């Protein structure tokens, strides 16, 4: 079978643990990335589809995640539960994950059994069975998952409300798991349409990491996938969130023990030049040695915890989060003001050289040491490919090293402002008698 070969070696550098990455593109558009690691006789096979909750629409949110569940219900070759049983039979593990940007499936197998992954994934890329009864049953499973993880969890419920309030236009406002009423409306026909639209070679790529030979693995992948049609042309995402021009606030009254505050700021994603200072800024603030914990928890004792959340791994600008749980007897307004005080201090005066270097060292160490795992090697390749190009990962440490203390202050002053934030306050309610 014919396939177009693009062979690229990424030379080993101090910033990564890769000896090389081989890139291939089949004639039907399916890209394949292979990194060899012969430290143990194992291999990781991942297939990534460029579809997530951002590709859904009002009234049908949660389809990508529900379809992920249905992909394990099998084909004529592999019946319900048959895929996982077959993987386990050879001593392997398998799973999947859905995000706002992608849905991905993986297996970890003895390297001499990695052909099983190709059998499974090529089969369910085109032959998925969507039984109506199985669809309804799995839909109920996901609805229960949503109830337990979000509707019964006050902090997660607040997180959903804050993200939904922060985005007026962009589909990032949809929760990955979907809204409960939308889940209840999804039928087999909706999932089938979603499957046929997004599950095709032209909208997917494969990552293989481990004890394999790149030239041999591409031959096997070609045998399994080259005969599958390209699929529908992917339409570019067109939503652009307007600039926020005023603080938004959300209040949630829910059964909980303590008040909680969550603030979200619109920020750029990788590889925007400001994403790297934001990454270091988050590291300066977070952790037990970071400014938030040290001031709010250790020194003033007004919070039980205080943290930061930031990831640039999005296709479009997303959010930078600050959050804290008030100590018993502490007014949440005091905690909220203390969070902003630490941010304003960084905007007004750069961090110390010690803070800066410690943050950069932690980020670099985490990135480099993460490459010791075959699975993480594959994950990093996949995540960077999703946001634009896997080669972006080779820039990460160099860009982090370039960040200055002044860059951090500039980023804090530019993005962590009142008019750019959406704030959620959890107001605890006492348990009501049943």
Secondary structure, 3 states (H helix, E strand, C coil): CCEECCCCCCCCCCCCCCCCCEEEEECCCCEEEEEECCCCCEEEEEEEECCCHHHCCCCCCCHHHHHHHHCCCCCCCCCCCHHHHHHHHCCCEEEEEECCCCEEEEEEEEHHHCHHHHHHHHHHHHCCCCCHHHHHHHHHHHHHHHHHHHHCCHHHHHHHHHHHHHCCCCHHHCCCCCCHHHHHHCCHHHHHHHHHHHCCHHHEEEEEEECCCHHHHHHHHHHHHCCCCCCCCCCCCCCCCCCCCCCEEEEEEEECCCCEEEEEEEECCCCCHHHHHHHHHHHHHCCCCCHHHHHHHHHCCCEEEEEEEECCCCCCCEEEEEEEEECCCCCHHHHHHHHHHHHHHHHHCCCCHHHHHHHHHHHHHHHHHHHHCHHHHHHHHHHHHHHCCHHHHHCHHHHHHHCCHHHHHHHHHHHCCHHHEEEEEEEEECCCCC
